[in-house]
């Protein structure tokens, strides 16, 4: 797992320390310049920190892509009010493993980013909500937090700055829905991990009914670099509307899978051919899922034209999402991809909203009927209709996350689905 070019280690943001052996240890991280920006930020006006992050154009890296500085701008400016900063490390989107990689190799970049962000926002308490299955990563992270406390970087009156910040690592219990910010908050409060209606948004009324900012691991980890090098330097990469670099989790049928830090706006085909060294075994590219399992699929033809930024991917009918690129070669069965997708989202629905609770189950049943040779060609239209009626009608986006890839596959690979149904009917 590496960035685009080893010669550019110090020029990228999130993976700029990853070539250093044992950088997850506090002393090694400090030798590389870690926590120096945190110390400098304590001498700055918190509003200037927020303004720098806003000017950088940093967008949320959890999937939605909402501008971080704008989100922070909704937050209470009363520094005497109790409020919270939450880090979403519940990385559950199939195909996504960038946050896990960051936490394994360099947890201190997140801790430093949270301290700077908390100082800017005026929060005295933070939580890192980490996916329950990430046992090893949670242990690494907890040690990093413990060491930061010992060094005086966390707790009361940090380094004599007058700023207090308590940070807690909270392990989830393995629910995809807790990756949604209000579902995460519900779980953290000890309730079922169910999303809440918005508005009010968490920045106004969140954890324990108090103002709360929820940011992704990758988002918060970018803050120290932005403060060290400046918003203008960050915007030298990427595009006007999608500035900076992005961590891409690349899996599937490529010769070199892994986590890559690349500028937003890079052509998808360049990512596959140059950085991932092409499709495995010399096979032909068949399709690409560009942003995790909830993103509509691209045919090879579209994949060869798309750029990896929020706007271009949306214009071509999908979404950047978490930056999880799943590459499929000519040997892959699209019906199998659809089956696994439908099974996953049916299993992970929290059941709160009828369109999601019933719709995910209906779609899985329709497909399983076809799999058993009892389907009809009209089932494709039925799947599309059910998916259409699920979109935009629930509290959170899980229903859409099941519907969008379904409709995307029907649109791009209807012929293969029809052939599959016919073959299964014949073999019954």
C-alpha positions in Angstrom: 0.0 0.0 0.0 1.5 3.3 -1.0 1.0 6.7 -2.5 1.5 7.5 -6.1 5.2 8.1 -6.0 7.6 7.4 -3.2 9.5 10.6 -4.1 6.4 12.6 -3.2 6.0 11.3 0.4 6.6 14.7 2.0 4.4 16.5 -0.6 1.2 14.5 0.1 -0.9 15.0 3.2 -2.3 11.8 4.8 0.4 9.3 4.0 3.3 11.7 4.4 4.6 9.7 7.4 3.9 6.2 6.2 7.3 5.5 4.9 8.7 5.9 8.4 9.1 2.5 10.3 7.1 2.3 13.5 5.6 5.8 13.1 2.6 4.6 15.1 4.9 5.0 18.2 4.6 8.5 19.7 8.3 9.1 19.9 8.9 8.2 16.2 5.9 10.4 15.2 7.3 13.3 17.1 10.8 12.9 15.6 9.1 13.2 12.2 7.5 16.5 13.2 4.3 15.1 14.7 2.3 17.3 17.1 4.4 20.4 16.3 1.5 21.9 14.4 -0.8 21.3 17.3 1.5 23.3 19.5 1.6 26.2 17.0 -2.2 26.1 16.7 -2.6 26.8 20.4 -1.0 30.2 19.7 -3.5 31.0 17.0 -7.0 32.5 17.0 -9.4 29.5 16.7 -11.4 31.4 14.1 -8.3 31.6 11.9 -8.0 27.8 12.1 -11.6 27.4 11.0 -11.1 29.9 8.2 -8.0 28.1 6.9 -9.8 24.8 6.8 -12.8 26.4 5.1 -10.5 28.1 2.5 -8.8 24.8 1.8 -12.0 23.4 0.3 -11.6 20.2 2.3 -14.7 18.1 1.8 -15.9 15.3 4.1 -14.2 12.0 3.3 -16.8 9.7 4.8 -18.9 9.7 1.6 -21.2 12.7 1.4 -18.4 15.1 0.4 -19.9 18.1 2.3 -17.4 21.0 2.8 -15.8 20.6 6.2 -15.4 24.3 6.9 -19.0 25.0 6.1 -20.1 22.2 8.4 -17.9 23.7 11.2 -19.5 27.1 10.5 -22.9 25.7 11.7 -21.4 24.9 15.1 -21.9 26.9 18.2 -19.2 29.6 18.8 -19.9 29.7 22.5 -16.7 28.3 24.0 -18.3 28.0 27.4 -21.0 25.7 26.1 -20.6 21.9 26.4 -20.3 20.4 22.9 -18.7 17.4 21.3 -16.4 16.4 18.4 -16.9 12.8 17.1 -14.7 10.9 14.8 -16.5 8.4 12.6 -14.2 5.4 12.3 -17.0 3.0 11.7 -15.7 2.0 8.2 -18.3 -0.5 7.1 -18.9 0.3 3.4 -17.9 -2.8 1.4 -14.7 -2.1 -0.5 -13.5 0.6 1.8 -10.4 0.1 4.0 -8.6 3.5 3.9 -9.4 4.6 7.5 -8.4 1.2 8.8 -5.0 1.6 7.1 -4.5 5.1 8.5 -5.3 3.9 12.0 -3.0 0.9 11.7 0.1 2.8 10.4 -0.2 6.2 12.0 -3.0 6.7 14.6 -1.3 9.9 15.9 -2.1 11.8 12.7 -5.7 11.4 13.7 -5.2 12.3 17.3 -3.3 15.5 16.4 -6.0 16.4 13.9 -8.7 15.9 16.5 -6.9 18.1 19.0 -6.4 20.9 16.5 -10.1 20.6 15.4 -11.4 20.5 18.9 -9.3 23.7 19.8 -10.7 25.5 16.8 -14.3 24.4 17.5 -14.1 25.0 21.3 -15.0 21.4 22.3 -13.7 19.9 25.5 -14.6 16.3 24.8 -14.2 14.0 21.8 -15.0 10.4 20.9 -13.5 8.1 18.2 -16.3 5.7 17.3 -14.5 2.7 15.7 -16.0 -0.3 14.0 -16.4 -3.2 16.3 -14.6 -5.6 14.0 -11.5 -3.4 14.0 -10.0 -5.0 17.2 -6.3 -4.6 16.3 -6.8 -1.1 15.1 -8.7 -0.2 18.2 -5.9 -1.5 20.3 -3.3 0.6 18.3 -5.5 3.6 18.6 -6.1 3.2 22.3 -2.4 3.0 23.0 -1.9 6.2 20.9 -4.5 8.0 22.9 -3.0 6.7 26.2 0.5 7.8 25.1 -0.8 11.3 24.1 -2.3 11.7 27.6 1.1 10.7 29.2 2.8 13.3 27.0 0.4 16.0 28.1 -1.2 16.4 24.7 -4.6 15.4 26.0 -6.4 16.2 29.3 -6.6 19.3 31.3 -4.7 22.5 30.4 -2.8 20.9 27.5 0.8 22.1 27.5 -0.2 25.1 29.6 -2.5 26.4 26.8 -5.6 26.6 29.0 -7.3 24.3 26.7 -8.9 21.1 27.9 -9.7 18.1 25.7 -10.6 14.6 26.8 -10.6 11.9 24.1 -12.2 8.5 24.3 -12.1 5.5 21.9 -15.5 3.8 21.7 -15.9 0.5 20.0 -19.1 -0.2 18.1 -20.8 -3.5 17.8 -20.6 -4.2 14.1 -23.5 -2.4 12.4 -23.3 -0.7 9.0 -25.9 1.8 9.9 -23.7 3.3 12.6 -21.6 4.8 9.9 -24.4 7.2 9.4 -23.7 10.1 11.7 -27.0 10.2 13.6 -27.0 6.4 13.9 -23.5 6.6 15.3 -24.7 9.2 17.8 -27.7 6.9 18.9 -25.3 4.0 19.4 -22.8 6.2 21.4 -25.7 7.3 23.6 -26.4 3.6 24.4 -29.5 3.3 22.2 -30.1 1.2 19.2 -28.0 2.4 16.3 -30.8 3.9 14.4 -30.6 7.2 12.4 -32.5 10.3 13.5 -34.6 12.7 11.5 -32.8 15.8 10.3 -33.2 18.7 11.0 -32.1 19.4 13.7 -28.6 18.5 12.4 -26.0 17.2 14.9 -24.1 20.5 14.7 -27.2 22.1 16.4 -28.5 19.1 18.4 -26.4 16.0 18.5 -24.8 13.8 21.2 -26.9 14.1 24.4 -28.9 16.8 22.7 -25.9 19.1 22.5 -24.0 20.6 19.5 -21.9 17.9 17.9 -19.6 17.8 14.9 -19.1 14.4 13.3 -16.1 14.0 10.9 -14.5 11.0 9.2 -11.0 9.8 10.1 -9.6 10.9 6.7 -11.1 14.4 7.1 -9.7 15.1 10.6 -6.3 13.6 9.7 -5.9 16.1 6.9 -6.2 19.1 9.2 -2.6 19.2 10.6 -1.2 19.3 7.1 -3.6 22.0 6.0 -2.6 24.1 9.0 1.1 23.5 8.4 1.3 24.2 4.7 -1.8 26.3 4.2 -5.0 26.2 2.2 -3.4 27.5 -0.9 -0.9 24.6 -0.9 -3.6 22.1 -0.4 -5.6 23.5 -3.3 -2.7 23.0 -5.7 -3.9 19.4 -6.0 -7.3 18.3 -7.2 -9.9 20.4 -9.0 -11.6 23.7 -8.3 -14.6 22.1 -6.6 -12.9 19.0 -5.4 -9.5 20.2 -4.1 -6.7 18.3 -2.4 -5.8 14.6 -2.4 -7.9 11.6 -1.6 -7.3 8.2 -0.2 -8.6 5.5 -2.6 -9.2 1.9 -1.4 -8.6 -0.1 -4.5 -9.6 -3.8 -4.6 -10.8 -6.4 -7.0 -9.2 -7.5 -10.3 -6.0 -5.4 -10.4 -2.4 -6.5 -10.1 -1.6 -4.0 -7.3 -4.5 -3.4 -4.9 -4.2 -1.2 -1.8 -4.6 2.3 -0.5 -3.3 5.1 -2.7 -3.2 8.8 -2.0 -3.9 10.6 -5.3 -5.1 14.1 -6.4 -8.8 14.4 -6.9 -9.7 14.7 -10.5 -7.2 12.0 -11.6 -8.6 9.8 -14.5 -9.9 6.5 -13.2 -8.2 4.6 -16.0 -4.8 6.1 -14.9 -5.4 4.9 -11.4 -6.0 1.4 -12.7 -3.3 1.2 -15.4 -0.5 3.2 -13.7 -0.9 3.0 -10.0 -2.5 -0.5 -9.8 -0.4 -1.8 -12.7 -3.4 -2.9 -14.8 -6.1 -5.5 -14.7 -5.0 -8.9 -13.4 -3.6 -11.6 -15.6 -4.0 -9.4 -18.7 -7.8 -9.7 -18.6 -10.1 -7.1 -20.1 -11.8 -4.5 -17.9 -15.5 -5.2 -17.6 -16.8 -2.7 -15.0 -15.8 -0.5 -12.0 -17.7 0.4 -8.9 -16.1 3.9 -8.1 -17.2 4.7 -4.6 -18.0 1.6 -2.5 -20.8 -0.9 -2.9 -23.6 1.7 -2.7 -22.3 3.6 -5.8 -23.8 2.7 -9.2 -21.5 0.7 -11.4 -19.7 2.0 -14.5 -19.2 -0.1 -17.6 -15.6 -0.2 -18.9 -16.4 2.3 -21.5 -17.5 5.0 -19.0 -14.7 4.0 -16.6 -12.2 4.9 -19.3 -13.6 8.5 -19.5 -14.4 9.4 -15.9 -12.2 11.5 -13.5 -12.1 10.7 -9.8 -13.7 13.8 -8.4 -17.2 14.5 -6.9 -18.6 16.4 -9.8 -17.4 14.3 -12.8 -18.5 11.0 -11.2 -21.9 12.5 -10.4 -22.3 13.8 -13.9 -21.7 10.4 -15.3 -24.3 8.8 -13.0 -22.5 7.5 -9.9 -20.7 8.9 -6.8 -17.3 9.2 -5.4 -18.5 8.1 -2.0 -15.8 6.8 0.3 -13.3 6.4 -2.6 -13.5 2.6 -2.7 -12.8 1.6 -6.2 -13.8 -2.0 -7.0 -12.4 -3.2 -10.3 -14.1 -6.1 -12.1 -12.6 -8.0 -15.1 -14.3 -10.0 -17.8 -14.5 -13.1 -15.7 -16.8 -11.6 -13.2 -20.6 -12.3 -13.1 -22.7 -9.1 -12.7 -25.6 -11.1 -11.3 -23.4 -12.4 -8.6 -22.4 -8.8 -7.7 -26.0 -7.8 -7.5 -26.9 -10.8 -5.3 -24.1 -10.0 -2.8 -25.1 -6.3 -2.8 -28.8 -7.1 -2.1 -27.9 -9.6 0.6 -25.7 -7.1 2.4 -28.1 -4.2 2.5 -31.1 -6.4 3.5 -29.0 -7.8 6.4 -27.8 -4.3 7.5 -31.1 -2.5 7.4 -32.0 -1.3 10.9 -35.7 -1.8 10.1 -36.8 1.6 11.2 -38.2 2.8 7.9 -40.8 0.7 5.9 -39.4 1.4 2.4 -35.9 0.1 3.6 -37.0 -2.7 5.9 -39.4 -4.2 3.3 -37.8 -3.0 0.1 -34.4 -4.5 0.8 -36.0 -7.8 1.6 -38.3 -7.7 -1.5 -35.4 -7.1 -3.8 -33.4 -9.9 -2.3 -36.4 -12.3 -2.6 -37.0 -11.3 -6.2 -33.4 -12.0 -7.2 -33.2 -15.2 -5.2 -36.3 -16.4 -7.1 -34.5 -15.8 -10.3 -31.4 -17.5 -9.0 -33.5 -20.6 -8.3 -34.9 -20.7 -11.8 -38.3 -19.4 -10.8 -37.9 -15.9 -12.1 -39.2 -14.0 -15.1 -37.8 -11.4 -17.4 -40.3 -9.0 -16.0 -38.6 -9.3 -12.6 -35.9 -6.9 -13.9 -38.6 -4.2 -14.3 -40.0 -5.2 -10.9 -36.6 -4.8 -9.3 -36.2 -1.4 -10.9 -39.6 -0.3 -9.7 -39.0 -1.4 -6.1 -35.6 0.4 -6.1 -37.2 3.6 -7.5 -39.8 3.6 -4.8 -37.2 3.1 -2.1 -35.1 6.2 -3.0 -35.4 9.4 -1.0 -38.2 8.0 1.2 -36.3 7.1 4.4 -34.6 8.8 7.4 -31.1 7.8 6.2 -29.5 6.8 2.9 -29.3 3.0 3.5 -32.4 2.5 1.4 -30.8 4.5 -1.4 -27.6 2.6 -0.9 -29.4 -0.6 -1.8 -31.5 1.0 -4.6 -28.8 2.9 -6.5 -26.5 0.0 -7.3 -29.5 -2.1 -8.3 -30.7 0.5 -10.7 -27.2 1.1 -11.9 -26.6 -2.6 -12.8 -30.0 -2.8 -14.5 -29.1 0.2 -16.6 -25.6 -0.9 -17.5 -26.0 -4.7 -17.7 -29.6 -5.5 -18.5 -28.6 -7.9 -21.2 -26.5 -10.0 -18.8 -29.3 -10.1 -16.2 -31.7 -11.3 -18.9 -29.4 -14.0 -20.0 -28.9 -15.1 -16.4 -32.6 -15.4 -15.8 -33.1 -17.4 -19.0 -30.2 -19.8 -18.2 -31.5 -20.3 -14.6 -35.0 -21.0 -15.9 -33.6 -23.5 -18.4 -31.4 -25.3 -15.8 -34.2 -25.6 -13.3 
